[in-house]
Amino acid sequence: MKKLIFTFIASLLFLGHATAQENRLFPTQPNTSEIYHNLEKLGF
Protein backbone atom coordinates (compact mmCIF):
# COMPACT_ATOMS: atom_id res chain seq x y z
CA MET A 1 0.00 0.00 0.00
CA LYS A 2 2.83 2.39 0.83
CA LYS A 3 4.42 1.67 -2.53
CA LEU A 4 1.14 2.46 -4.28
CA ILE A 5 0.82 5.80 -2.49
CA PHE A 6 4.46 6.64 -3.21
CA THR A 7 4.00 5.79 -6.90
CA PHE A 8 0.86 7.93 -7.01
CA ILE A 9 2.65 10.92 -5.49
CA ALA A 10 5.71 10.45 -7.68
CA SER A 11 3.57 10.34 -10.82
CA LEU A 12 1.72 13.48 -9.72
CA LEU A 13 4.99 15.30 -9.16
CA PHE A 14 6.38 14.06 -12.47
CA LEU A 15 3.25 15.15 -14.34
CA GLY A 16 3.32 18.48 -12.54
CA HIS A 17 6.93 19.04 -13.53
CA ALA A 18 6.20 18.17 -17.16
CA THR A 19 3.13 20.39 -17.37
CA ALA A 20 4.98 23.28 -15.75
CA GLN A 21 7.38 23.24 -18.70
CA GLU A 22 4.56 22.86 -21.25
CA ASN A 23 2.18 25.28 -19.60
CA ARG A 24 1.65 27.36 -22.73
CA LEU A 25 0.68 24.24 -24.68
CA PHE A 26 -1.69 22.88 -22.03
CA PRO A 27 -2.80 25.82 -19.87
CA THR A 28 -5.66 23.80 -18.38
CA GLN A 29 -3.32 21.29 -16.73
CA PRO A 30 -2.32 21.89 -13.10
CA ASN A 31 1.22 23.08 -12.51
CA THR A 32 3.64 21.80 -9.88
CA SER A 33 2.74 24.34 -7.20
CA GLU A 34 -0.95 23.47 -7.49
CA ILE A 35 -0.13 19.79 -7.11
CA TYR A 36 1.99 20.48 -4.03
CA HIS A 37 -0.88 22.54 -2.62
CA ASN A 38 -3.34 19.71 -3.26
CA LEU A 39 -1.01 17.20 -1.60
CA GLU A 40 -0.81 19.46 1.45
CA LYS A 41 -4.60 19.60 1.59
CA LEU A 42 -4.67 15.79 1.45
CA GLY A 43 -2.22 15.64 4.35
CA PHE A 44 0.96 14.41 2.66
N, CA, C and O atoms as a Maestro MAE file, in Angstrom:
{
 s_m_m2io_version
 :::
 2.0.0
}

f_m_ct {
 s_m_title
 :::
 protein
 m_atom[176] {
  # First column is atom index #
  i_m_mmod_type
  r_m_x_coord
  r_m_y_coord
  r_m_z_coord
  i_m_residue_number
  s_m_chain_name
  s_m_pdb_residue_name
  s_m_pdb_atom_name
  i_m_atomic_number
  :::
  1 25 0.828 -1.201 0.000 1 A "MET " " N  " 7
  2 3 0.000 0.000 0.000 1 A "MET " " CA " 6
  3 2 0.864 1.254 0.000 1 A "MET " " C  " 6
  4 15 0.580 2.218 -0.710 1 A "MET " " O  " 8
  5 25 1.932 1.227 0.812 2 A "LYS " " N  " 7
  6 3 2.830 2.388 0.829 2 A "LYS " " CA " 6
  7 2 3.442 2.618 -0.544 2 A "LYS " " C  " 6
  8 15 3.585 3.756 -0.991 2 A "LYS " " O  " 8
  9 25 3.802 1.524 -1.208 3 A "LYS " " N  " 7
  10 3 4.415 1.665 -2.531 3 A "LYS " " CA " 6
  11 2 3.428 2.284 -3.514 3 A "LYS " " C  " 6
  12 15 3.811 3.093 -4.359 3 A "LYS " " O  " 8
  13 25 2.162 1.906 -3.403 4 A "LEU " " N  " 7
  14 3 1.141 2.460 -4.284 4 A "LEU " " CA " 6
  15 2 0.989 3.954 -4.063 4 A "LEU " " C  " 6
  16 15 0.910 4.721 -5.023 4 A "LEU " " O  " 8
  17 25 0.946 4.371 -2.804 5 A "ILE " " N  " 7
  18 3 0.821 5.796 -2.487 5 A "ILE " " CA " 6
  19 2 2.044 6.552 -2.986 5 A "ILE " " C  " 6
  20 15 1.920 7.630 -3.568 5 A "ILE " " O  " 8
  21 25 3.230 5.984 -2.756 6 A "PHE " " N  " 7
  22 3 4.459 6.640 -3.212 6 A "PHE " " CA " 6
  23 2 4.464 6.788 -4.727 6 A "PHE " " C  " 6
  24 15 4.838 7.838 -5.249 6 A "PHE " " O  " 8
  25 25 4.052 5.742 -5.435 7 A "THR " " N  " 7
  26 3 3.999 5.794 -6.896 7 A "THR " " CA " 6
  27 2 3.012 6.849 -7.363 7 A "THR " " C  " 6
  28 15 3.267 7.572 -8.327 7 A "THR " " O  " 8
  29 25 1.874 6.932 -6.667 8 A "PHE " " N  " 7
  30 3 0.860 7.927 -7.006 8 A "PHE " " CA " 6
  31 2 1.412 9.337 -6.853 8 A "PHE " " C  " 6
  32 15 1.236 10.175 -7.737 8 A "PHE " " O  " 8
  33 25 2.078 9.598 -5.732 9 A "ILE " " N  " 7
  34 3 2.647 10.925 -5.487 9 A "ILE " " CA " 6
  35 2 3.748 11.225 -6.499 9 A "ILE " " C  " 6
  36 15 3.813 12.325 -7.047 9 A "ILE " " O  " 8
  37 25 4.610 10.246 -6.741 10 A "ALA " " N  " 7
  38 3 5.714 10.451 -7.680 10 A "ALA " " CA " 6
  39 2 5.183 10.767 -9.077 10 A "ALA " " C  " 6
  40 15 5.721 11.633 -9.767 10 A "ALA " " O  " 8
  41 25 4.131 10.068 -9.492 11 A "SER " " N  " 7
  42 3 3.571 10.341 -10.821 11 A "SER " " CA " 6
  43 2 2.927 11.717 -10.868 11 A "SER " " C  " 6
  44 15 3.000 12.402 -11.889 11 A "SER " " O  " 8
  45 25 2.294 12.129 -9.769 12 A "LEU " " N  " 7
  46 3 1.719 13.478 -9.720 12 A "LEU " " CA " 6
  47 2 2.810 14.528 -9.847 12 A "LEU " " C  " 6
  48 15 2.667 15.497 -10.593 12 A "LEU " " O  " 8
  49 25 3.904 14.331 -9.111 13 A "LEU " " N  " 7
  50 3 4.992 15.302 -9.156 13 A "LEU " " CA " 6
  51 2 5.631 15.325 -10.536 13 A "LEU " " C  " 6
  52 15 5.972 16.389 -11.053 13 A "LEU " " O  " 8
  53 25 5.793 14.133 -11.137 14 A "PHE " " N  " 7
  54 3 6.381 14.062 -12.471 14 A "PHE " " CA " 6
  55 2 5.484 14.767 -13.489 14 A "PHE " " C  " 6
  56 15 5.964 15.539 -14.319 14 A "PHE " " O  " 8
  57 25 4.181 14.497 -13.419 15 A "LEU " " N  " 7
  58 3 3.245 15.146 -14.340 15 A "LEU " " CA " 6
  59 2 3.223 16.648 -14.110 15 A "LEU " " C  " 6
  60 15 3.136 17.425 -15.061 15 A "LEU " " O  " 8
  61 25 3.300 17.056 -12.850 16 A "GLY " " N  " 7
  62 3 3.316 18.478 -12.540 16 A "GLY " " CA " 6
  63 2 4.549 19.156 -13.102 16 A "GLY " " C  " 6
  64 15 4.474 20.272 -13.616 16 A "GLY " " O  " 8
  65 25 5.700 18.470 -13.004 17 A "HIS " " N  " 7
  66 3 6.935 19.042 -13.530 17 A "HIS " " CA " 6
  67 2 6.848 19.168 -15.049 17 A "HIS " " C  " 6
  68 15 7.265 20.177 -15.617 17 A "HIS " " O  " 8
  69 25 6.309 18.150 -15.699 18 A "ALA " " N  " 7
  70 3 6.203 18.175 -17.156 18 A "ALA " " CA " 6
  71 2 5.246 19.266 -17.616 18 A "ALA " " C  " 6
  72 15 5.531 19.981 -18.577 18 A "ALA " " O  " 8
  73 25 4.106 19.398 -16.932 19 A "THR " " N  " 7
  74 3 3.130 20.392 -17.368 19 A "THR " " CA " 6
  75 2 3.597 21.800 -17.058 19 A "THR " " C  " 6
  76 15 3.189 22.750 -17.726 19 A "THR " " O  " 8
  77 25 4.447 21.948 -16.054 20 A "ALA " " N  " 7
  78 3 4.978 23.275 -15.753 20 A "ALA " " CA " 6
  79 2 5.828 23.777 -16.923 20 A "ALA " " C  " 6
  80 15 5.832 24.969 -17.232 20 A "ALA " " O  " 8
  81 25 6.546 22.857 -17.568 21 A "GLN " " N  " 7
  82 3 7.376 23.243 -18.705 21 A "GLN " " CA " 6
  83 2 6.534 23.467 -19.958 21 A "GLN " " C  " 6
  84 15 6.905 24.260 -20.823 21 A "GLN " " O  " 8
  85 25 5.402 22.772 -20.056 22 A "GLU " " N  " 7
  86 3 4.565 22.857 -21.251 22 A "GLU " " CA " 6
  87 2 3.295 23.648 -20.971 22 A "GLU " " C  " 6
  88 15 2.256 23.406 -21.586 22 A "GLU " " O  " 8
  89 25 3.380 24.585 -20.050 23 A "ASN " " N  " 7
  90 3 2.181 25.285 -19.595 23 A "ASN " " CA " 6
  91 2 1.508 26.059 -20.716 23 A "ASN " " C  " 6
  92 15 0.283 26.181 -20.725 23 A "ASN " " O  " 8
  93 25 2.277 26.584 -21.660 24 A "ARG " " N  " 7
  94 3 1.647 27.363 -22.729 24 A "ARG " " CA " 6
  95 2 0.936 26.456 -23.720 24 A "ARG " " C  " 6
  96 15 0.019 26.890 -24.418 24 A "ARG " " O  " 8
  97 25 1.364 25.172 -23.786 25 A "LEU " " N  " 7
  98 3 0.683 24.237 -24.677 25 A "LEU " " CA " 6
  99 2 -0.599 23.698 -24.046 25 A "LEU " " C  " 6
  100 15 -1.609 23.510 -24.724 25 A "LEU " " O  " 8
  101 25 -0.540 23.453 -22.728 26 A "PHE " " N  " 7
  102 3 -1.692 22.883 -22.027 26 A "PHE " " CA " 6
  103 2 -2.012 23.730 -20.801 26 A "PHE " " C  " 6
  104 15 -1.755 23.302 -19.676 26 A "PHE " " O  " 8
  105 25 -2.566 24.918 -20.998 27 A "PRO " " N  " 7
  106 3 -2.799 25.819 -19.867 27 A "PRO " " CA " 6
  107 2 -3.842 25.304 -18.885 27 A "PRO " " C  " 6
  108 15 -3.942 25.817 -17.771 27 A "PRO " " O  " 8
  109 25 -4.625 24.295 -19.279 28 A "THR " " N  " 7
  110 3 -5.657 23.798 -18.377 28 A "THR " " CA " 6
  111 2 -5.104 22.785 -17.384 28 A "THR " " C  " 6
  112 15 -5.760 22.468 -16.392 28 A "THR " " O  " 8
  113 25 -3.900 22.274 -17.642 29 A "GLN " " N  " 7
  114 3 -3.315 21.288 -16.733 29 A "GLN " " CA " 6
  115 2 -2.783 21.975 -15.481 29 A "GLN " " C  " 6
  116 15 -2.309 23.109 -15.555 29 A "GLN " " O  " 8
  117 25 -2.855 21.304 -14.330 30 A "PRO " " N  " 7
  118 3 -2.318 21.888 -13.100 30 A "PRO " " CA " 6
  119 2 -0.801 21.959 -13.148 30 A "PRO " " C  " 6
  120 15 -0.156 21.077 -13.715 30 A "PRO " " O  " 8
  121 25 -0.231 22.992 -12.563 31 A "ASN " " N  " 7
  122 3 1.224 23.078 -12.510 31 A "ASN " " CA " 6
  123 2 1.737 22.485 -11.199 31 A "ASN " " C  " 6
  124 15 0.948 22.034 -10.368 31 A "ASN " " O  " 8
  125 25 3.041 22.486 -11.018 32 A "THR " " N  " 7
  126 3 3.643 21.804 -9.879 32 A "THR " " CA " 6
  127 2 3.188 22.395 -8.558 32 A "THR " " C  " 6
  128 15 2.905 21.652 -7.618 32 A "THR " " O  " 8
  129 25 3.112 23.716 -8.466 33 A "SER " " N  " 7
  130 3 2.741 24.337 -7.198 33 A "SER " " CA " 6
  131 2 1.308 23.985 -6.813 33 A "SER " " C  " 6
  132 15 1.012 23.818 -5.630 33 A "SER " " O  " 8
  133 25 0.418 23.871 -7.791 34 A "GLU " " N  " 7
  134 3 -0.954 23.474 -7.489 34 A "GLU " " CA " 6
  135 2 -1.000 22.044 -6.976 34 A "GLU " " C  " 6
  136 15 -1.773 21.727 -6.073 34 A "GLU " " O  " 8
  137 25 -0.167 21.177 -7.554 35 A "ILE " " N  " 7
  138 3 -0.135 19.786 -7.108 35 A "ILE " " CA " 6
  139 2 0.407 19.698 -5.688 35 A "ILE " " C  " 6
  140 15 -0.138 18.967 -4.861 35 A "ILE " " O  " 8
  141 25 1.485 20.447 -5.395 36 A "TYR " " N  " 7
  142 3 1.993 20.480 -4.025 36 A "TYR " " CA " 6
  143 2 0.914 20.966 -3.069 36 A "TYR " " C  " 6
  144 15 0.753 20.413 -1.981 36 A "TYR " " O  " 8
  145 25 0.178 21.990 -3.464 37 A "HIS " " N  " 7
  146 3 -0.879 22.542 -2.618 37 A "HIS " " CA " 6
  147 2 -1.965 21.494 -2.371 37 A "HIS " " C  " 6
  148 15 -2.464 21.363 -1.253 37 A "HIS " " O  " 8
  149 25 -2.327 20.750 -3.415 38 A "ASN " " N  " 7
  150 3 -3.341 19.713 -3.257 38 A "ASN " " CA " 6
  151 2 -2.844 18.587 -2.367 38 A "ASN " " C  " 6
  152 15 -3.618 18.038 -1.582 38 A "ASN " " O  " 8
  153 25 -1.565 18.233 -2.472 39 A "LEU " " N  " 7
  154 3 -1.010 17.202 -1.602 39 A "LEU " " CA " 6
  155 2 -1.027 17.653 -0.153 39 A "LEU " " C  " 6
  156 15 -1.291 16.852 0.744 39 A "LEU " " O  " 8
  157 25 -0.746 18.936 0.086 40 A "GLU " " N  " 7
  158 3 -0.805 19.465 1.447 40 A "GLU " " CA " 6
  159 2 -2.227 19.380 1.988 40 A "GLU " " C  " 6
  160 15 -2.427 19.045 3.155 40 A "GLU " " O  " 8
  161 25 -3.212 19.680 1.152 41 A "LYS " " N  " 7
  162 3 -4.604 19.601 1.590 41 A "LYS " " CA " 6
  163 2 -4.985 18.158 1.915 41 A "LYS " " C  " 6
  164 15 -5.801 17.912 2.803 41 A "LYS " " O  " 8
  165 25 -4.386 17.196 1.188 42 A "LEU " " N  " 7
  166 3 -4.670 15.791 1.454 42 A "LEU " " CA " 6
  167 2 -3.924 15.278 2.678 42 A "LEU " " C  " 6
  168 15 -4.258 14.217 3.206 42 A "LEU " " O  " 8
  169 25 -2.921 16.015 3.133 43 A "GLY " " N  " 7
  170 3 -2.218 15.639 4.347 43 A "GLY " " CA " 6
  171 2 -0.890 14.946 4.125 43 A "GLY " " C  " 6
  172 15 -0.365 14.313 5.040 43 A "GLY " " O  " 8
  173 25 -0.335 15.052 2.921 44 A "PHE " " N  " 7
  174 3 0.964 14.409 2.658 44 A "PHE " " CA " 6
  175 2 2.101 15.331 3.056 44 A "PHE " " C  " 6
  176 15 3.269 14.969 2.911 44 A "PHE " " O  " 8
  :::
 }
 m_bond[175] {
  # First column is bond index #
  i_m_from
  i_m_to
  i_m_order
  :::
  1 1 2 1
  2 2 3 1
  3 3 4 2
  4 3 5 1
  5 5 6 1
  6 6 7 1
  7 7 8 2
  8 7 9 1
  9 9 10 1
  10 10 11 1
  11 11 12 2
  12 11 13 1
  13 13 14 1
  14 14 15 1
  15 15 16 2
  16 15 17 1
  17 17 18 1
  18 18 19 1
  19 19 20 2
  20 19 21 1
  21 21 22 1
  22 22 23 1
  23 23 24 2
  24 23 25 1
  25 25 26 1
  26 26 27 1
  27 27 28 2
  28 27 29 1
  29 29 30 1
  30 30 31 1
  31 31 32 2
  32 31 33 1
  33 33 34 1
  34 34 35 1
  35 35 36 2
  36 35 37 1
  37 37 38 1
  38 38 39 1
  39 39 40 2
  40 39 41 1
  41 41 42 1
  42 42 43 1
  43 43 44 2
  44 43 45 1
  45 45 46 1
  46 46 47 1
  47 47 48 2
  48 47 49 1
  49 49 50 1
  50 50 51 1
  51 51 52 2
  52 51 53 1
  53 53 54 1
  54 54 55 1
  55 55 56 2
  56 55 57 1
  57 57 58 1
  58 58 59 1
  59 59 60 2
  60 59 61 1
  61 61 62 1
  62 62 63 1
  63 63 64 2
  64 63 65 1
  65 65 66 1
  66 66 67 1
  67 67 68 2
  68 67 69 1
  69 69 70 1
  70 70 71 1
  71 71 72 2
  72 71 73 1
  73 73 74 1
  74 74 75 1
  75 75 76 2
  76 75 77 1
  77 77 78 1
  78 78 79 1
  79 79 80 2
  80 79 81 1
  81 81 82 1
  82 82 83 1
  83 83 84 2
  84 83 85 1
  85 85 86 1
  86 86 87 1
  87 87 88 2
  88 87 89 1
  89 89 90 1
  90 90 91 1
  91 91 92 2
  92 91 93 1
  93 93 94 1
  94 94 95 1
  95 95 96 2
  96 95 97 1
  97 97 98 1
  98 98 99 1
  99 99 100 2
  100 99 101 1
  101 101 102 1
  102 102 103 1
  103 103 104 2
  104 103 105 1
  105 105 106 1
  106 106 107 1
  107 107 108 2
  108 107 109 1
  109 109 110 1
  110 110 111 1
  111 111 112 2
  112 111 113 1
  113 113 114 1
  114 114 115 1
  115 115 116 2
  116 115 117 1
  117 117 118 1
  118 118 119 1
  119 119 120 2
  120 119 121 1
  121 121 122 1
  122 122 123 1
  123 123 124 2
  124 123 125 1
  125 125 126 1
  126 126 127 1
  127 127 128 2
  128 127 129 1
  129 129 130 1
  130 130 131 1
  131 131 132 2
  132 131 133 1
  133 133 134 1
  134 134 135 1
  135 135 136 2
  136 135 137 1
  137 137 138 1
  138 138 139 1
  139 139 140 2
  140 139 141 1
  141 141 142 1
  142 142 143 1
  143 143 144 2
  144 143 145 1
  145 145 146 1
  146 146 147 1
  147 147 148 2
  148 147 149 1
  149 149 150 1
  150 150 151 1
  151 151 152 2
  152 151 153 1
  153 153 154 1
  154 154 155 1
  155 155 156 2
  156 155 157 1
  157 157 158 1
  158 158 159 1
  159 159 160 2
  160 159 161 1
  161 161 162 1
  162 162 163 1
  163 163 164 2
  164 163 165 1
  165 165 166 1
  166 166 167 1
  167 167 168 2
  168 167 169 1
  169 169 170 1
  170 170 171 1
  171 171 172 2
  172 171 173 1
  173 173 174 1
  174 174 175 1
  175 175 176 2
  :::
 }
}
